[in-house]
Amino acid sequence: MAKLENQVALITGAGSGQGAAAARLFASEGASVVVADVNIETGKEVTNELIKSGAAAAFALCDVSDATQVQAAVQLASEKFGRLDVLYNNAGLWFSAQGNYRPGFTDAPSPLLEENIWDRTIDVNLKGTYLGCKYAIPEMRKVGGGVIINVSSIAALRVGSGASDAYTAAKGGVAAMTRTLAVFHAPEKIRCNCIFPGAIMTPLAGPFTDEYVRAVEGHVPLGRWGQPEDIAKMALFLASDDSSWITGAFFVVDGGYTAV
Ligand SMILES: NC(=O)c1ccc[n+]([C@@H]2O[C@H](COP(=O)([O-])OP(=O)(O)OC[C@H]3O[C@@H](n4cnc5c(N)ncnc54)[C@H](O)[C@@H]3O)[C@@H](O)[C@H]2O)c1
């Protein structure tokens, strides 16, 4: 039997990268998927692809930092598919400097970090996670339980080549919040776990100059960048009953980067 048969999953940031890979994998395992993204073009593209493959899918135009839009995405799941079982808080952004620091445009160590970058980074990565939980948990209660998958980053565990104080703080907050969510909602049979992706080859981690690609590979004991599917497989494990006795836990998926 498929691992997510009769399950409904809402995946934020599902128009690209890890979210899109999870949308495909969850759908192939029987889930109905709400593809939520602020990017209407890519979000619709992934949704149409899923529908063409025979899956049940719907697109929600959703900026996760906007309470009304997050509420509407959750509503779409229950109105269109009758329930909500899985919330994958995957949407995120990183104003990467990549050796090209620009005040007001890139993340940075605090003395160089402008407030607009701090605010947007926290709003999307951290507040977006809170809003997802705020509106999804009441729907999960209606069906007697559910699963929340949060997305932190190895940036919350180890300092990389460039300090991004806003991104690090947001992802650290997501990790800490995972534990309070897990403990508080365990009696309601709502599980909540957190994935810490390493360097994954998606638009967020670019631009991919040859030098940058090789430098990162050199820091990864398994010798390669992660692909979105590497994370989607972990997300599927956490969404399914295979992880039915796991909550409040942290899963680092990084090719060994943080073990060094
Ligand atoms: N790529 C990496 O190396 C890496 C490493 C660690 C953690 N992460 C985290 O993984 C998650 C997925 O990122 P990815 O690597 O797939 O990147 P990506 O850029 O391929 O995808 C991110 C998606 O989120 C969407 N998004 C951005 N802002 C949004 C908003 N306000 N509301 C709704 N959607 C929004 C984008 O449109 C995009 O579709 C993010 O939370 C990211 O921080 C990525």
The ligand as a Gaussian input file, in Angstrom:
#p B3LYP/6-31G(d) Opt

LIG

0 1
 N       19.106000      24.691000      -0.656000
 C       19.810000      24.569000       0.455000
 O       21.032000      24.424000       0.415000
 C       19.111000      24.609000       1.793000
 C       19.861000      24.281000       2.929000
 C       19.237000      24.288000       4.162000
 C       17.898000      24.606000       4.274000
 N       17.196000      24.939000       3.146000
 C       15.782000      25.241000       3.321000
 O       15.012000      24.356000       2.537000
 C       13.755000      24.955000       2.220000
 C       13.459000      24.788000       0.741000
 O       14.379000      25.536000      -0.012000
 P       14.937000      25.051000      -1.440000
 O       16.341000      24.699000      -1.243000
 O       14.026000      24.061000      -2.027000
 O       14.901000      26.431000      -2.231000
 P       14.097000      26.927000      -3.524000
 O       14.505000      28.332000      -3.719000
 O       14.282000      25.951000      -4.639000
 O       12.565000      26.848000      -3.068000
 C       12.001000      27.722000      -2.144000
 C       10.540000      27.917000      -2.516000
 O        9.934000      28.734000      -1.502000
 C        9.136000      29.696000      -2.152000
 N        8.968000      30.858000      -1.297000
 C        9.868000      31.828000      -1.011000
 N        9.312000      32.766000      -0.233000
 C        8.036000      32.364000      -0.013000
 C        6.945000      32.911000       0.700000
 N        7.071000      34.077000       1.333000
 N        5.790000      32.230000       0.712000
 C        5.650000      31.059000       0.032000
 N        6.634000      30.518000      -0.674000
 C        7.816000      31.156000      -0.698000
 C        9.867000      30.030000      -3.448000
 O        9.012000      30.642000      -4.391000
 C       10.352000      28.649000      -3.854000
 O        9.388000      27.990000      -4.634000
 C       13.864000      26.409000       2.686000
 O       13.213000      26.545000       3.932000
 C       15.343000      26.605000       2.857000
 O       15.652000      27.620000       3.777000
 C       17.770000      24.952000       1.921000

